[in-house]
Amino acid sequence: MKAIPLTVAALSIVSYSASSAEDTTHIKLATTTSTYHSGLLDYLLPEFEKDSGIKVDVLAAGTGKSLRMGENGDVDLVMTHAPKAEANFVEKGYGVLPRKLMYNDFVIVGPASDPAKVESQKAVADVFKAIATNNVTFVSRGDDSGTHKKEMGIWAQTKMEPNFGGYRSVGQGMGPTLNMASEMQGYTMTDRGTWLAYQNKLDLKILFQGDENLFNPYQVILVNPERYPSIHYQAAKTFSDWLVNPKGQKLINDFKLHGKQLFVASAE
């Protein structure tokens, strides 16, 4: 089996450009690794740049790191998927104009042999209990991402600490975490979009899905220009407007991988 190369850097910076003109407006977007690894941004940004002439520099990190970049005024907007952390970001005055953008869901993947009998469980909390009780390998992102925050919320529901012998916290993005889980024949939780992008390179399968606790909503939030006057607020708002308006929403719905829709547009 061909292994997926691990990303050593904690932060991936990707630049997309529709024009090489020196006076092109740049905005910085901090977002989750899922929107990058799934290919969604490769699909959306050239269309936006063609429509607007604005170049988007993407800093692909976990949700926690993305929100901290927003708090520091290092970016112009964020696109993340951790509702409680996002609400806190806005309440403290770091972010403005939060908008529902899209959603997908998380799934639990693991080896086909399924030693913890995950496939027979009725709820995701029971899945986690079975993994811990059987002391099998579970690979956690451990990186304060939206996925990691969701995982820790589920552990809290089980009233169990993730400190069993098979638990591996790796401090990596979703792609490398999936690769490690495949190599170790362990379980992990992944957003469906990244799973679909990586599944053909992995010796894993979806073993549990569909629990309402695995719902995964994304928002786009502008950094507050009153706190950081030097940010490119108007250009960032142009991008936010484009994402939630009909064209952007249709493109999100139309984006498919291996014939499957990865995200469902949900702007109000």
Stockholm file with secondary structure:
# STOCKHOLM 1.0

chainA/1-268         MKAIPLTVAALSIVSYSASSAEDTTHIKLATTTSTYHSGLLDYLLPEFEKDSGIKVDVLAAGTGKSLRMGENGDVDLVMTHAPKAEANFVEKGYGVLPRKLMYNDFVIVGPASDPAKVESQKAVADVFKAIATNNVTFVSRGDDSGTHKKEMGIWAQTKMEPNFGGYRSVGQGMGPTLNMASEMQGYTMTDRGTWLAYQNKLDLKILFQGDENLFNPYQVILVNPERYPSIHYQAAKTFSDWLVNPKGQKLINDFKLHGKQLFVASAE
#=GR chainA/1-268 SS CCCCCCCCSSCEEEEECSCCCTTCCEEEEEECHHHHHTSHHHHHHHHHHHHHCCEEEEEECCHHHHHHHHHTTCSSEEEECCHHHHHHHHHTTSEEEEEEEEEEEEEEEECTTCTTCGGGCSSHHHHHHHHHHTTCCEEECCSSCHHHHHHHHHHHHHTCCSCSTTEEECCCCHHHHHHHHHHHTCBEEEEHHHHHHHGGGCSCEEEECCCGGGEEEEEEEEECTTTCTTSCHHHHHHHHHHHHSHHHHHHHHHCEETTEECCEECCC
#=GC SS_cons         CCCCCCCCSSCEEEEECSCCCTTCCEEEEEECHHHHHTSHHHHHHHHHHHHHCCEEEEEECCHHHHHHHHHTTCSSEEEECCHHHHHHHHHTTSEEEEEEEEEEEEEEEECTTCTTCGGGCSSHHHHHHHHHHTTCCEEECCSSCHHHHHHHHHHHHHTCCSCSTTEEECCCCHHHHHHHHHHHTCBEEEEHHHHHHHGGGCSCEEEECCCGGGEEEEEEEEECTTTCTTSCHHHHHHHHHHHHSHHHHHHHHHCEETTEECCEECCC
//
